[in-house]
Amino acid sequence: MNDINVLDRSSIVGSMLSGDACLKTDPYQINGTMRDWMYYLVDGIYPDWAIFVSTYTNSPNPKERSFAEEQEKVRKDIECSFGVLVQRFHVLQRPLRQWFLDEIKDVLYCCIILHNMITEEKNGALDEANNPEKSRGNFPLFGRQQITRHEAAQDQVSLFAARVAQFDNMMQSSYEHFKLKKDLVEHISSLKE
């Protein structure tokens, strides 16, 4: 099964549309553009959506080549990190006995959390992380109010559909995708100067 088939069957996009997954984050600036939502680093098979950033292949532009090198480094780091999880928690090496996707996600999240706790304990960072003043609240999607199941049931059907369509258009915007990618290329280029 390739990545695009996984995307089609993934609950990630569906959970973003329903409001269960929040892409909102602390504001940050890339190449002079303020942003407040996350994005995924992906390979070239993914669609040109605002939430996906893929690399350039065989670009003659030196800035784009530099961006491609940096993006590939990060992607490899992520793959390596998952390899560390698989080595540390042997449950991830074997076929899972769980049937339901939520249970499988719980096992993976548990391994990630345990790994982070072990790492933070070794680095002495656990006390700082437990500081309630540093905890972040629940952020809404792209600046809109997060849609909960209760609100969806109370919302008028047309209003809910309009909100989902608006987010869907934003998430799948190829204009925003290329704008983000251009900003990232310029940002990485400016860091290397």
N, C-alpha and C positions, 0 to 999 in steps of 0.2 A: 504494500500500500504506500503510495507516495504522499508527499506533504499536502498536496492540494486535496486529495481524497480525505486525508485526516481533517483538513479545514472544513470540508463539507459536512463531515460527521461530528465535528467538534461542538461541544456545548459552549465554548468560549464566546463565539460570535453571538449565539443565542442569548447567553447570559448578559452580554453587553447590551443587546437590544432590550431585554426585559428590565434592565436596571440592576440586576444582581451583581454584575461585575462592574466595578468603578474604574474608569481610566483617568480620573481626575488626580492631580498630584500638586505638590507645592509649585508655585510659579517659577519658571526658569527662563533664561534668555539664550537663544541661539542666533548668532549673526544679527543681533539687534531686534529680533522678533521675540516677543514674550509668548510663552506657551504654558499651558497648565494641564496637559494631558499626556499620558504615556504612549509609547509606541513599541512595536515588536521588531527586533532585528531578524530578518528572514533571508532566505536565499531567493534566487530569481524566479522560482516557480509561482510565487504568491502574486495575487493581483495588486495593481497599483492603487491601494487604499491608503487613506490618511493614517491608519494605525500600523501600517507595515513599512519598513525601510529595508530595501534590498540593496545589494552592492552593484557596482558597475563591472561589466566584463569587457576586457580588452579595450578600454577607453584610451584614446590618444591624448586626452586632456590630463596633464600632470596632477591637477587638484583632484580630479575624479579618481585617478589611480591611487593617490594618497588616501583618499576617503575609503576606497575599496580595501586597501591594506589594513587600515585601522578597524573597519567594520568586520573584516574577516578575523582579526585578532580577537575581538570581543566575542564573536560567535564561537570561535575555538575555545576560548576561556569558559564559556557557558557549557559547551559540550564536555570539556574536561571536568568542570564542576559536577556535572551529572555523573561522570565516570567515577569521581571520588565518592559520591553518594552510593553508587552501585557497589563499590568495593567495601565501603564501611558497613552498609546495611544489606546483607545477603538476601534479604527478602525481595529486593528489587532485581536480583539476578535470576530468580526462578519464576516459572509461570505462576501467576497470581491465582489464588483460589476464590477470590471474590468474584461475584457475578455482576454486581451493580457498579456503575461508573462512579457514583458518589463514594462508595467504599474504597475503590481503587485510588481515587484522588486523596481520600483521607490517609491512606497508607503512605503515599508519596509526600504529602504535606507533613505528616508526622516525621518522616525521615529528614526532611529539610529542616524542620524546626529543631529536632534533636541535634542535627549536625551544627546548626547555628548556635544552639545553647552550649554545646561542647566547645566550639571555637571561641565563643564569647567568654566562657568560664576560664579557658586557658589564657585569654588576653585580659581578663579582669574587667571586661566591659559590661557584665551583667547588671551591676548596681546602677549604672547610668541608664541602661535601657529600661529598667523598671521604674524610672522616675515618671510619675503621672503627669508632670508638667510638660514632658517631651512627647507624650502620646498624642497621636493625631486623630481627629474625628473622622467621621464617615463623610467623604466628599462626594458630591453629585457628579453625574456624567456631564462632561463638557460644559459645566456651569449651569446646567438645568437641574431642577429638583429631581433627585433619584426616584424612580418609579418603583414603589413596593407593591406586593401582591394586593394588599389591602386597598391602597390608593387606586390600583388598576381596576379593582372590583367596583369601587365607588365612582371612578371617572366615567364620563360619558364615553361610549365606544369610539365616537368620531374624534374626540380630543386625544384619547390614548393612541389611536392609530396615527394621528397627525404627529404626536410627539415621537413615536417610534420611527415614522417615516423621516422626520427631521434628523434624528440621530443616525439613522441608516444612511441618509444622504451624506452627512458629515463624515461618518466612518469610512464610507466607500468613495470619498471624493478623490479623484485622481489629481485635481488641481492642488489640493492640500498635500497630497503625497509628494508631488514634485517640488512644491514650495519647501516642505520640510527637508527633503533630500538636498535641495540646492543650499538651504541654510546650513545644513550639517557639513556639506562639502566646504563651504566658505569658512565655517567656524574651525574645522580641523586644519584647513590651510593657514588660517591666521595664527593658530597655536604653534605651527611649525616655523613661522617666520622669525 
